[in-house]
Amino acid sequence: MIIKTKQADSGAHIGFAVMMSVAMAAWGASWTSAKIIAGMAAAEVLVFWRFFVTFISFIPIILWTKESLRVSLKALGLIFLSAVFLVGYNEVFFAGLRYGAAGVGSLLVTTLSPMFTFLLSALLFGRKVGKKEILGLLLGLAGGAIILDLGHLDAGDLVKSGNLLFLLGALVWAALTVTSQKAQGKEVSTFVYSFYLYGFASVLDLGLALRYPVIEVFQYPPVFWWNIFYLAVFSTTFANSIFFLGSRKLGAGPTSVFMYLVPVFAVFVSWQLLHEVPKVSTLLGGVLAMAAVYLVNRRH
C-alpha cells in the first residue's frame, strides 16, 4: 500500500509538472498572440476586450467552486488598486508590442519584474538585502542592459524600439505583484480575487476605450477573436488557474522554478511564428537576467 501511495503521489506530481509546463508555454506564447493583434486596434480597445472576456470566463469557475463573493472593504480597495496597475500594465504591454519585438519584450518583463518586485518590497516593507541578492540585482541590471543593447542605442532608439515601454511594464507589473500579495490572503481566494480584479479592470479600461469605436471589433477578421480568446481564456484563466493549483500541490518554491520557462517559450514561439530571430546578445542577457532572478529569490 505504501509503495502504491508513493507511486500515486509521484504520478500526480508528474502530472502537475506537465500541466505547469503547459501553463508556462501559454504565458510565453501570449506575447506572440498579442503582437499579432497589437496593430489592429487601439491598446485601450484591445485591453478592454481581453479583460471583459476574461471576466466572463471566471463566472463558470466561481459557480463551480461555489465560493463566496463576500470580501471586506479593505480587500476590495486593494483589489481595485491592483486593477489600476493591471490596466496600466496591459496598456503598456500592447503599446510596446506595436513597435517592439515580442521575444525581447518577454525577456525584459519576465526577468526584470521579479527584481523590481524585490526592490519595491525592500523599500516599502524594510526587507533586508543580502550579499547574494545584491549580486543578483547587479547581474539583472547587466542582463537587462545587454538585452536592451544600451551600448548601441540612444534615447530615441530606446523609445522607437518599444523597449522603454517594456521597462515601464516590468515596473508596473512589480507594483501589481506587491498589491496582489496584499489583497490575497485567507479571506480572499485566488478565483474570487481574479473575478473582482478583471471585473474592476474591465470597467476602468472601458472608460479609456470609449474614445474609440469599441464595437467595431465585431467586424474584424476571425484571427482577432481567436487571439483575444487565447489571451483571455487560455493564457489567463486557464494558465493562472493551473499555476495557482500547482503552487498548492507542489509548493511555492518548486512552482516558482517553472517561471523560468516563460521567456524560453516566448522567444521560441516568436521566432517560429513571427520570424523574430533572437540575437546572441539577447540570449546572453536573458541567461544573465534569469540567473539574477534565481539569486534574488533563492531563499524563497
C-alpha positions in Angstrom: 0.0 0.0 0.0 2.8 2.4 0.9 4.5 1.7 -2.5 1.2 2.3 -4.3 0.7 5.6 -2.4 4.2 6.8 -3.3 3.7 5.8 -6.9 0.3 7.7 -7.0 1.9 10.8 -5.4 4.8 10.6 -7.9 2.4 10.3 -10.8 0.3 13.2 -9.5 3.4 15.4 -9.2 4.5 14.5 -12.7 1.0 15.3 -14.0 1.1 18.7 -12.3 4.6 19.3 -13.6 3.4 18.7 -17.2 0.3 20.9 -16.6 2.6 23.6 -15.2 4.8 23.4 -18.3 1.7 23.8 -20.5 0.7 26.9 -18.4 4.1 28.4 -18.8 4.0 27.8 -22.6 0.6 29.5 -22.7 2.1 32.5 -20.9 5.1 32.6 -23.2 3.0 32.3 -26.4 0.7 35.1 -25.2 3.4 37.6 -26.3 3.3 36.4 -29.9 -0.5 36.3 -29.8 -0.7 39.9 -28.5 1.8 41.0 -31.1 -0.4 39.6 -33.9 -3.3 41.9 -33.0 -1.4 44.8 -31.5 -1.8 46.9 -34.6 -5.5 46.0 -35.3 -7.0 48.4 -32.7 -6.0 51.0 -30.1 -4.4 49.5 -27.0 -7.4 50.6 -24.9 -9.8 48.6 -27.0 -7.6 45.5 -27.0 -7.2 45.6 -23.3 -10.9 46.1 -22.7 -12.0 43.1 -24.7 -9.2 40.9 -23.2 -10.4 41.9 -19.7 -14.1 41.5 -20.4 -13.8 38.1 -21.9 -11.5 37.0 -19.0 -14.1 38.3 -16.5 -16.8 36.3 -18.2 -14.7 33.2 -18.3 -14.3 33.3 -14.5 -18.0 33.2 -13.9 -18.4 29.4 -14.5 -15.4 28.8 -12.2 -17.0 30.8 -9.4 -20.3 28.9 -9.9 -18.5 25.5 -10.0 -16.4 26.2 -6.9 -19.3 27.8 -5.0 -17.0 30.3 -3.4 -18.5 33.3 -1.6 -18.0 36.7 -3.2 -18.1 38.4 0.2 -14.9 40.4 0.9 -14.0 43.2 3.2 -13.9 46.8 2.1 -10.1 46.8 2.7 -9.6 43.8 0.5 -11.9 45.3 -2.1 -9.8 48.5 -2.1 -6.6 46.6 -2.6 -8.2 44.6 -5.5 -9.3 47.9 -7.0 -5.7 49.3 -6.7 -4.5 46.0 -8.3 -6.9 46.6 -11.2 -5.5 50.1 -11.7 -2.0 48.6 -12.1 -3.3 45.7 -14.2 -4.9 48.2 -16.7 -1.7 50.3 -16.7 0.5 47.2 -17.4 -1.7 45.9 -20.3 -1.9 49.4 -21.9 1.9 49.5 -21.9 2.1 45.8 -22.9 0.1 46.3 -26.1 1.7 49.7 -26.9 5.1 48.2 -26.6 4.3 45.3 -28.8 3.0 47.7 -31.5 6.6 48.8 -32.0 8.9 46.2 -30.3 9.6 42.5 -30.7 7.6 40.0 -28.7 10.7 37.9 -27.8 12.7 40.9 -26.4 9.7 42.2 -24.6 9.0 38.9 -22.9 12.7 38.6 -21.8 12.7 42.1 -20.3 9.4 41.9 -18.4 9.6 38.3 -17.1 13.2 38.7 -15.9 13.2 42.3 -14.7 9.8 42.4 -13.0 10.8 40.0 -10.2 13.8 42.1 -9.4 11.7 45.3 -9.4 9.3 43.5 -7.1 12.1 42.6 -4.7 13.3 46.3 -4.7 9.8 47.6 -4.1 9.3 45.1 -1.2 12.7 46.2 0.3 11.7 49.9 0.0 8.1 49.6 1.2 8.4 46.9 3.9 12.0 47.2 5.0 13.0 43.8 3.6 16.7 43.1 4.2 19.0 42.7 1.2 21.8 40.1 1.5 25.1 39.9 -0.4 23.8 37.3 -2.9 20.7 39.3 -3.5 22.8 42.4 -4.3 24.9 40.3 -6.7 21.7 39.1 -8.2 20.4 42.6 -8.7 23.7 43.7 -10.3 23.5 40.6 -12.6 20.0 41.6 -13.5 21.0 45.1 -14.4 23.8 43.7 -16.6 21.4 41.3 -18.3 18.8 44.0 -18.9 21.4 46.3 -20.4 22.6 43.6 -22.7 19.0 42.8 -23.8 18.4 46.5 -24.4 21.7 46.8 -26.3 22.3 50.0 -24.5 25.8 50.4 -25.9 24.4 50.9 -29.4 21.1 52.8 -28.6 20.4 56.4 -27.9 17.3 57.6 -26.0 15.4 58.0 -29.3 16.1 54.4 -30.3 15.1 53.2 -26.9 11.6 54.8 -27.3 11.2 53.7 -31.0 12.0 50.1 -30.3 9.3 49.8 -27.7 11.8 48.7 -25.1 11.3 51.7 -22.9 7.6 50.7 -22.6 8.6 47.1 -21.7 10.8 48.5 -18.9 7.9 50.6 -17.7 5.7 47.5 -17.9 8.1 45.5 -15.8 7.9 48.2 -13.1 4.1 48.4 -13.2 3.9 44.6 -13.0 6.1 44.7 -9.9 3.7 47.1 -8.3 0.8 44.8 -9.3 2.6 41.9 -7.7 3.0 43.7 -4.4 -0.6 44.8 -4.2 -1.8 41.4 -5.3 0.1 39.7 -2.5 -1.5 42.1 0.0 -5.0 41.7 -1.5 -4.9 37.9 -1.5 -5.0 36.0 1.8 -7.1 33.7 3.9 -10.1 35.9 3.3 -9.9 36.2 -0.5 -9.3 33.1 -2.6 -7.4 33.3 -5.9 -10.6 32.8 -8.0 -12.6 35.4 -6.2 -9.7 37.8 -6.4 -9.4 37.2 -10.1 -13.1 37.6 -10.6 -13.2 41.0 -9.0 -9.8 42.0 -10.4 -10.9 41.6 -14.1 -14.4 43.0 -13.4 -12.9 46.2 -12.0 -10.3 46.3 -14.8 -13.0 45.9 -17.5 -14.9 48.9 -16.1 -11.8 51.0 -15.6 -10.5 50.3 -19.1 -13.9 50.8 -20.7 -13.7 54.5 -19.6 -10.5 54.8 -21.7 -11.7 52.7 -24.6 -14.9 54.6 -25.2 -12.8 57.3 -27.0 -12.5 54.7 -29.8 -15.1 52.6 -31.8 -15.2 49.7 -29.3 -18.0 47.9 -31.1 -16.2 47.9 -34.5 -14.2 44.9 -33.4 -17.2 42.7 -34.3 -16.3 43.4 -38.0 -12.7 42.3 -37.5 -11.4 39.0 -39.1 -11.5 35.7 -37.1 -7.8 36.0 -36.3 -8.6 38.9 -34.0 -11.1 37.0 -32.0 -9.0 33.8 -31.9 -6.2 35.8 -30.3 -8.5 37.6 -27.9 -9.9 34.3 -26.8 -6.4 32.8 -26.4 -5.2 35.8 -24.4 -8.3 35.9 -22.2 -9.3 32.2 -21.6 -6.2 30.1 -22.3 -3.2 32.3 -21.3 -5.1 34.0 -18.4 -8.0 32.0 -16.9 -6.6 28.5 -17.7 -2.9 29.2 -17.2 -3.4 31.2 -14.0 -5.7 28.6 -12.5 -3.2 25.8 -13.3 -0.4 27.9 -11.8 -2.2 28.5 -8.5 -3.4 24.9 -8.2 0.1 23.8 -8.9 1.5 26.0 -6.2 -0.9 24.4 -3.7 0.1 20.9 -4.8 3.9 21.3 -5.4 4.6 24.3 -3.1 5.5 27.9 -3.8 9.3 27.1 -4.2 9.1 24.4 -6.8 6.3 26.2 -8.6 8.3 29.4 -9.0 11.0 27.5 -10.9 8.6 26.9 -13.7 8.5 30.7 -14.3 12.0 30.3 -16.0 10.2 28.5 -18.8 8.1 31.6 -19.8 10.8 33.6 -21.6 12.1 30.4 -23.2 8.7 29.6 -24.7 8.1 33.3 -25.6 11.4 33.6 -27.6 10.9 30.3 -29.3 7.3 31.0 -30.4 8.0 34.5 -31.6 11.0 33.0 -33.6 8.8 30.4 -35.2 5.6 32.4 -35.9 6.9 36.0 -36.2 10.4 35.1 -37.5 12.0 37.2 -34.8 15.4 35.7 -34.8 16.9 36.3 -31.4 20.4 37.9 -31.2 23.2 36.1 -29.4 23.5 39.2 -27.1 19.7 39.0 -26.3 20.0 35.3 -25.3 23.1 36.1 -23.2 21.3 38.9 -21.5 18.3 36.7 -20.9 20.5 34.0 -19.3 22.2 36.5 -17.0 18.8 38.0 -16.0 17.3 34.6 -15.2 20.4 33.8 -13.1 19.8 37.1 -11.3 16.2 36.1 -10.6 17.4 32.8 -9.1 19.9 34.5 -6.8 17.4 37.1 -5.7 14.7 34.6 -4.9 16.9 31.7 -3.8 15.9 31.8 -0.2 12.2 31.6 -1.1 
